[in-house]
């Protein structure tokens, strides 16, 4: 039976946590920390900014964001312009759900980082795949460009218009279609908020296979469209493995129903894989079938301090060897990240000052078994000097407080100034070298150069903060960061996608024949190029 998803923040786990053994010292009392929903700086997550001709009024608490077309060298493609006749047609297709008021459009035209801004004059809110189909069929016939949008929590400018594209919001497509309590297979519409889905399946003793800092605002359809990674990737893997089926509406309005709930289906090409990570450029995802693992009965969270990155790597190797199948997360952050969350968010560090910090989470089915394994691991890394200090959460609120130190780094960075963000995959032994090299390269040009991320996945989040956007600094950063990454045979986008800002960096991770094939697929599925134009694919092959 279908149930509407309600966006609300819930505890990461609602199971008991292992109490610290006597030898394990907690160095300070953790404050009660509440993690706010991550999303654009104004309330309402998925509704957004004003038309460019009327963008004189902006939020009183934040400065106006420069138009993307003014900040970056990009030319509008020859799409049609929305007319009064088009607005009347949209009103017939989705009565009462056509938004043209500039005040209501404000948030949806500006990305969460407030570094990209379009000037769309209309936002549409369909409730069903049939309505999406009728909208796209009309836009295809009229040659109107469309920007699909979920929770608008993307970090590469992929979720907001570049020019005046029509914003197609999935916010009202928020129904759970079915859940099988034996197999753990969930089927739902694309606009369901990830946190609402997490709550829904946790009540049935399952968990979602992905978890993000943006869980309070992001939509499952957007997660799939961007192939979001997140905090559970180490344990449950990619959405390419956990998504079983998709319903997708193509550019001409064709509804592609591949919404299977089968674990095994070896009949022809696995078409759903084309749309996972396609960032709305090949079709609009309207429904998802996803495999949810059973909810762990025993969860432990440890926060550790390490004297250097060499010790971080050795701790990770020891951790994998000793914790094995119960290891569910291994996150790292540098000292600059801790300073940021302390300065801007007033969070307290639970351990003594260190060069690096680790968050280790275990998830299993036996409290005693898991506690014994974690205890042996902690004794080993403390005794060998790999870890100099640490704490283990003794209750649910402290576990959330430890996670907040890692999850809210992005929020703290956004308060430190303009942020240049890079999300790269690298061989784990070279993961932090890029941060060190970039600090030396930039010197006093940057306020901060920080590194954190998913060490277990080889995923570095590299961030540079400055007082204000500088084209000269951007030229210093790019293509240096991409070339450095390519030199290590890494990926220029580990989990954030390419969107608008990183599209021309694709060639650093994919050879020309691969890029050409991607462009051919785009031309086949969207011959007029109306779906999320200016995103993912480079301007020139």
N, C-alpha and C positions, 0 to 999 in steps of 0.2 A: 504494500500500500504506500502510495506517495506521501511524503512528509516534507514540509518546508524546512529548509535549513535556517537556523537562527545564528547570526554572527555574534559570538560571545567568546571571551577568553576563558579557557579551562586549564586546569593543572596539567603539566606534562604527563605525569603518571599519578594515579590515585591509589597506589599500592604502598605498602610499608617500605621504609628504607632501612638499610642496615645501620645499626648504631656503631659508632667508632669504638674499636678495642681500646683497652687501657693505654697501650703503648703509643697510640696514634693521637698526636697532639693537635687540637684545634687552636690556632693562634689568635683568633679574635672572635668576638660575637658578631654573627652576621645580622645585618639589618633586614627588616622585612622589605622585600623589594617587589614591586608590581610592574610587570612588563606591559606597557601599553600596546594597543594594536598598531602594527606598522602599516603606514599608508601615507598618502599625501598629507601635507601639512595642514590642510583644512578638513573638517569633518565630512563624512559621507563617502569616503573611499573611492567609489566608482563614478561619481558625477563630476563634470569638469568645466574648464576655462572658457573664456569669452571669445567671441568673434573678433578678428584683428581690427576691424574698423571701430570697435567699441571697447577696446581693452584699456580704457582710461581708469577704470575703477578696479583695484586689486585689493587683496586682503590687507587690512590695516597693520597686520603683524609681520608681513613679509614684503620684500621689495618686488617690483615687477620683474618678470622673467623675460629675457630677450627672446625674440622670435627665432626659431630654429633656422628659418630661411635667411635671417640676417647674420646669425652667428657663424653659420657654416656655408661653404660654397655649394649650393644645391639649386637646381633649376626645376620648376614645376613642369610636369609632363602634361601633354595636351588632353587632359580630362575635361569633361563638361563641368559647368558651374551650377550649383543647386539653384533652381528657380522657384518662383511661387507655385508653379504647376507641380513641380516635384514635391514640394511640401504638402500640397493638397493630396497628392497620390500617396505619400507616406502616411498621412492622417487616415486615409481609407484602409491602408494595410495594417497599421497598428494604432487604432483609435485611442486618443488620449495619452499616447506614449511617444509623442514627438516633442523633443525639447529644443526650443530655439531661444530661450531667455538667456542672455549673456551671463547673468549672475549664476544660473544653474550650470552653465557650460564651463565655468572657470576651472574647476578641478580636473575635468577630463581632457582639457587641452594642454595641461602642464604635467610633466612626469614627477614622480615622487622626489627625485633629487633636485627638482626645480632648476634643471639645466637644459630642458628641451620644452618648446612651446609651439603648438600649432594654432591655427585660427579657424577651426571648424565652426560652422554656424548652425549645425543641427546634430542632435544625438537621438538615436532610435533605441527603444527598449522592447524588443520582442520577448515573448514568453515561451514560444515553441519553435521547434525546428521548421515547421511549416511556415511560420511567419518569417523566419530567417530566409527560407527559400524564396518566398515572394519578394522580399526586400532585395536580395541579391539578383534575382531574375530581372527586376526592374532596373537596378543600377547597372547591370550588364548591358541591357538594351540601351540605356541612356549614356553609357560610358562615364559613369560617376564612380570616383574612387572611394573605397571603404576602408576604414580603420577599425578592425575588431578590437574590443577592449574588455578585459575582465576586471580585476581589482585595481589595475593601474599601479602596480608595485614594482614594475620592471626597472632595471638600472642601466639600460643601454639605449633608451629612447625608442624602444620598439612598440610601446603601448599607446603612444599619443600621435596625433597627426603631425605631419611635417608642414603641410599647407592647409587646405580647407577640406580634407577628406571627411566624409560622413563617418561619425563615430557610431559603431554598432556595439552597444553594451549588452553583455550577457547577465547583468545584475538580477533580472527578474526570472531568469531560467535557473531556479534554485530548488528544484524538487528531487528528492530521492525516489527513484523508480522501484528499486528492489534491493534486498540484501538477503543472501543465503547464509544462515547461521551455521551451516555445516561446512561449506566450502570457503566461506569468508569472502565471497565475491559481491562487490557493491556495484550497482548501476545507478547513475544519477545524471542530472543535467549539468551542463558545463559551468553554470554560474554559481554552483554551490561553493560556499566559502570553506577553505580547507579546515579551519578550526571547527566549524560546525560539523563537518564530516567526521573529524577526529572524535568529537564528543559523541556523535551518533554511533560510531562503531565501538568506541570504548564502553558504552553502556551495554554492548552486546559481547564484551570480552574479546575485542579485536582492536588493532591499531591500524592507522593509515601507514602505508609503506614509505611515506615521505613526511618530513617535518621541516618547516622553514621559520625564520624569524618573522616573515610576513604573513604567518598563518591566519592572523586575525582579519586580513583584508583580501588576500589573494584568492583567486577562483581556481577550481580544479582544472577547468578547461584551459586557463592560462598556464597553469603548471605543466600540463601536457604539451601545449603548443610551444613552450620554451624548453621542454625537457628538464625541468627544474631538478636540481640535485638535492642539496640540503643536508640536514644533520643526521639522517638515517641511511644515507647512501652506503656507508661502510657495511652496514648490517644487511640491508634489503636490496641494494643494487639500484639500477637505473629504471626509470619509467618504461624504457624499451622492453624490460622484462616483466614488470608488474601490471602494465596496462594490457588487458585482454582484448578489448574491442573499443571501437569508436564509431560515433555517428558524426558525419562531416557534411556540411553543405558546400558545394563547389561554387566557383565564381559565377556560373550561369544559372545557379539555383538548383542544380541537381542534388538530390539528397542521397549520399552514399551511406548506406546502412551496413556497417561492418561491426555492429554492436553485439558481438558474440560474447558469451560468458564461459566459453570452453577453454580449458587449460591447454588442450592440444587440438590443433586444426591445421593439417598439412595439405591444404587444397589450394594450390597456386601461389601467387605472390602475396606476401603479407602486407597488404596495402596500408594498414594502419600505421606502419612504421614510417611511411612517407610524411605523415602529418605530425608525428611526435618530434618536436624540435623545429618545425617548419615556421614557427612564429607568425602564423596567420597569413602566410603568403601563398599557400596552396589551397586553402579551404578554411571554413570556420567550423571549429569543433563545437558541436551542440550537445553531445552526451558522451559519457565515459563509462566503461566497465573496467574495474580495477580489482586486483587480488589483494586482500588485506590479511596480514599475518595475525596469528593469535596474540593476544595481549600478554606480555611477560608478567609473571607472578612475582618476580624478585628483580628490583632495579636499584642499583647503587651508583652514586655520583661522587667522584673524587676530583679535587682541584689541587694542582701541584705546582711548585716552583722549581725551575731548572736554571743552572748557572750559565748555560750556553746552548747553542743550537746543536752542537755535537752530542751533548747529553740528551737533548730532545729526541734525536734520532735513535740513540741507544735505548732510551726509555720506551720508544715505540716498538723497537725490535723485541725488547724484553716483554712488553705488554702483549704483543701478538703471540709470542711463544707460551706465555704463562696463562693468559686468559682465554685464548682460543675462541671457541664458539660463543662465549657469552659477551665478548667485546662488541658493543653497539655504537660507540662514538669515541673518536680520539681527535680532539680539537686543540689548536695551539693559538696563542696570541703573544705578541712581543710586549716589552715594557711600555712602549709608547701607547699601545692600545689600552693598557690598564690606566695610564695617566689620563687618557681621554674620557673613559667612563667615570673616573673619579672626579675630574674637573667639571665636565658638562652634565653628568647625570647624578653626581653625588653618591655613587655606589662605593661600598667599602670593600677593600681587598681582604680576603679571608686568610692570606698567607703573607709572610714577610716579603719585602721587595726583592724581585728576581729579574733576571734578564729575559726570561720566557716563562709563560704559564701554560699549563696543560689542563684540559678537562677530559676526564676519562669516565665513560658510562658503561656499565654492564647491564645486560638484560637476560634473564634466564627463567627457569621454571622451579628452581630449588633455592630457597633463601640460604640454608646452611652451606650447600655446595658452593654457591657463588661467593658467599662471604669468606669462605676458607680460601678460595682461589685468589680473590682480591687481596686478602690479608697477606698471603705469601708473596704476591707481586709487590705490594707496598713495602714489605720488609726488605725485599731484594733491592729495590731501587733506592730506598733510604740508606740501607747499609753500604751500598756501593758508592754513594755520593752522587748518583745520577740526579736524584731529587733532593733538594735541601730543605723543603718545607711543604706542608700540605694540610688538607682537611678533607674529611669525608662527611657528607650530609647525613644528619641523624633524623631528619624529618622532612616532610614534603615541602614545606616553605623554604627550608635551607637549600634543598635541591633546586628549586626554582630560582633562588637567589644566585646560586652558582652558575646556572645556565644563563641568567640575565647578564652576567659579566661578559659572556661570549656573544649572546644574541643581540645585544644592544650596542655593539661597537659601531654598526652602520649609522644608528641614530646619533651617537656621540660625534662621529665624523661629520655629519651634516651640520652640526652646530659649531664646528671648528673653522668653517669658511667654505670656499668653493672646493669641491672634491673632484679630482681626476681619479677614476676608478678603473682598475684592471683585475680581471678574473682569469687566471691562467692555470694550466696544468703543466707540471714539470716533474722530472725525475726527483724523487723525494730527497735525495742527497743534495740536490742543487736548489731546493725550494726557497731558501732564504737568501741565497747569494744575490738574487735579483734586487732584493730590498737594499742590501749592503752596497751594491754597485750603484743603484740609483741615488742613494743618499750622497755618495761621493760625487756623482755627476751633477746633481742639482745644487748642492751646498746651501747657501743662504736664499736661493730662489724659492724654496719651499718652506712652509711653516712646519710641516711634518711629513715624513715618509714612513708609513707603517705597514706591517705585514701580519696577517692572521689567516686562519682558514682550516680546512679539513685535511689535516696531515695524513690521515689514513687513506685519503683518496688522491694524494699528491696535488691538492688544489690550494693555490695561494690567492688570497685577496690582497692585492697591492693597492694602497691608497695614498694619494698625495694631496695635502691640503694647502691652500694659499688664501690670501685675502680676497681675491677676485679673479675671475676668469682672465687668462692671458693667452692670446694666440701664439705669442713667442714661446711661452713655456710649453704649450701643446706641441709645438714643433720640436722642442727639445725632448719631449717624452715619446712622441710618435714620429717615425716608426721604430725608435730605439727599443722600446719595450717589446714590440712585436718581433723585431729582428733578433733580439737577445733570446726570446722564448723559442723562436724557430731554430736558433742555433743549438738549442738543447733538445730538439725534436719534440718540443712541447706543443700545447694548443693555446691559441690566443683567447679562447673562451672555454672555460671548464664547465660552467653551468648557467651563466647569465644570458647566454645567447649573443647574437651579433647586433640585432636591432638596427637602428639608424647609425649610431656612433661608431660601431665596429665593423660595419659591412665591408669597407675597403681593406680590412685586415685579413679577410678570408684567405687570400692567397698565401699568407704566411703559414697556414695550417693545411691547406689543400692544394694539390697540384692542378695545373691548368685543365687537364682532361676532366677532373672531378668538378671543377667550377663550371665548365662548359656543360656537363651533364645536368647539373643543378639548374642552369639557365634553360636547358631544353625541357626539363620537367615543368618548370614554371610556365614556359610558353605553351606546353601541352594542356595543363590544367587551368591556366588563367591567361588565355591568349591576348586579352586586352590589358592585362597587368593591373586590374583594378583593386586587387586584394593587398592591403598593407604595402603600397608602393614605397620605394626609397628605403626599404628594409632588407636586411639579411644578405642579399646578393650585391656584389660590387657594382659600381657605376660602369666600369669597363672590365671585360674579362682579362 
